[in-house]
């Protein structure tokens, strides 16, 4: 099913939408606490950051309701733009202003919770029901790639730049996904 999946642009875009949100959660859980410790905060502060960000998953319900009123395409683009701006702000403030950077990371979590709420819809609308079970194996690879690929990029960035570069790169990536989602997701979605 991999060749069939790759040949269909809407399935590729659905995978990219899911991959981008997976990249955020992976970066938050790994590099958020590292940034806090690098900034001189305690390990407990890094854990608290993760806990608060996880609580933002409760905002998925309002995001779903917004998608019912305004459309999934609008919510996905809005969430990616909001996450991008927040992540770029994290990258610019970084360890020099850890409380502000942590606040921006939590704000990005609110937007990524919106992606968790409606981010799977493009996949379900792009795949035929009879192919859904077989195609799901390919689609769900976004989780594995979301843990692996960004970390390869971050290792290269951290070889030359500080921890803020991780969040800057992720923010720019999210901005690119926002543009693609707005441009290529169907208006009817």
C-alpha positions in Angstrom: 0.0 0.0 0.0 3.0 2.3 0.3 3.2 3.1 -3.4 -0.6 3.8 -3.5 -0.3 6.0 -0.5 2.6 8.0 -1.9 0.9 8.5 -5.2 -2.1 10.3 -3.7 -1.3 14.0 -2.8 -4.1 14.3 -0.2 -2.8 11.3 1.7 0.7 12.7 1.6 -0.6 16.0 3.0 -2.7 14.2 5.7 0.5 12.4 6.7 2.5 15.7 6.8 -0.2 17.3 9.0 0.1 14.4 11.4 3.9 14.3 11.2 4.2 18.0 12.1 2.2 17.7 15.3 4.1 14.6 16.2 7.3 16.6 15.8 6.1 19.2 18.2 5.2 16.7 21.0 8.6 14.9 20.5 10.5 18.2 20.7 8.5 19.3 23.8 9.1 16.2 25.7 12.8 16.0 24.9 14.1 19.6 24.4 11.7 21.5 26.6 13.2 20.1 29.9 16.7 20.3 28.4 16.2 24.0 27.7 14.9 24.6 31.3 17.9 22.8 32.9 20.3 24.7 30.5 18.6 27.9 31.7 19.5 27.1 35.3 16.0 25.9 36.2 15.5 22.7 38.2 14.6 19.3 36.7 11.3 19.7 38.5 10.6 22.8 36.4 11.2 20.8 33.2 8.7 18.2 34.5 6.2 20.9 35.4 6.5 22.3 31.9 5.6 18.9 30.5 2.7 18.4 32.9 1.2 21.8 32.1 1.6 21.2 28.4 -0.3 17.9 28.8 -3.2 19.6 30.5 -3.7 21.7 27.4 -5.0 18.6 25.7 -8.3 19.4 27.3 -8.6 22.3 24.8 -9.2 19.7 22.1 -13.0 19.9 22.7 -13.2 23.6 21.9 -11.0 23.2 18.9 -13.3 20.4 17.6 -16.3 22.7 18.1 -14.5 25.5 16.2 -13.8 23.1 13.3 -17.5 22.2 13.2 -18.3 25.9 12.7 -15.4 27.2 10.6 -14.1 24.0 9.0 -11.2 21.7 9.6 -9.0 23.4 7.0 -9.2 26.7 8.9 -8.5 25.1 12.3 -5.5 23.2 11.0 -4.0 26.3 9.3 -4.7 28.4 12.4 -3.2 25.9 14.7 -0.1 25.5 12.7 0.3 29.3 12.4 -0.2 29.7 16.1 2.2 26.9 16.9 4.8 28.3 14.5 4.7 31.8 16.0 4.9 30.4 19.5 7.8 28.1 18.6 9.7 30.9 16.9 9.2 32.9 20.1 10.6 30.0 22.1 13.6 29.9 19.9 14.2 33.6 20.2 13.8 33.8 24.0 15.3 30.4 24.8 17.4 29.8 27.9 17.9 33.6 28.5 14.2 34.0 29.5 13.1 30.5 30.6 9.7 31.4 32.1 8.7 33.2 28.9 10.1 30.5 26.7 8.2 27.9 28.8 5.0 29.9 28.5 5.4 30.0 24.7 5.9 26.2 24.7 2.7 25.8 26.6 0.9 28.1 24.2 2.2 26.0 21.3 0.8 23.0 23.1 -2.6 24.6 23.0 -2.4 25.0 19.3 -1.0 21.4 18.8 -3.9 20.1 20.9 -6.2 21.6 18.2 -4.2 19.6 15.7 -4.7 16.5 17.9 -8.4 17.2 17.8 -8.9 17.5 14.1 -5.6 16.6 12.5 -6.7 13.1 11.6 -9.7 14.3 9.6 -7.8 14.9 6.3 -6.6 11.3 6.4 -10.1 9.9 7.0 -11.5 12.0 4.2 -8.8 11.2 1.7 -8.7 7.4 2.1 -11.5 5.2 0.8 -13.3 3.3 3.6 -12.4 -0.1 2.1 -8.7 0.8 2.1 -8.7 2.4 5.5 -7.4 -0.6 7.5 -4.5 -1.3 5.0 -3.6 2.4 4.6 -3.6 3.0 8.3 -0.3 1.2 8.7 1.4 3.6 6.3 -0.3 6.6 7.8 0.6 5.7 11.4 4.3 5.8 10.4 4.2 9.5 11.1 4.7 8.7 14.8 7.9 6.8 14.3 9.2 9.3 11.8 8.1 12.2 14.1 10.4 10.8 16.8 13.3 10.0 14.5 13.7 12.5 11.7 13.5 15.7 13.6 16.1 14.5 16.1 18.5 14.0 13.3 18.0 17.6 12.2 18.3 18.8 15.8 21.5 17.0 16.4 23.0 18.8 13.4 21.6 22.1 14.5 22.9 21.7 18.1 26.4 21.0 16.7 26.5 24.6 15.6 23.8 26.5 17.5 22.1 26.7 20.9 19.0 24.9 22.0 16.8 27.8 20.7 17.7 26.6 17.1 15.6 23.5 17.7 12.5 25.5 18.3 13.2 28.0 15.5 13.6 25.2 13.0 10.4 23.5 14.2 8.5 26.8 14.1 9.6 27.4 10.5 8.6 23.8 9.6 5.2 24.4 11.2 4.8 27.6 9.2 5.5 25.7 6.0 2.9 23.1 6.9 0.4 25.9 7.6 0.9 27.3 4.1 0.6 23.8 2.5 -2.5 23.0 4.5 -4.2 26.3 3.7 -3.3 26.0 0.0 -4.0 22.3 -0.6 -6.7 21.1 1.9 -10.1 21.2 0.3 -12.1 24.3 1.1 -15.0 22.0 1.8 -13.1 20.4 4.7 
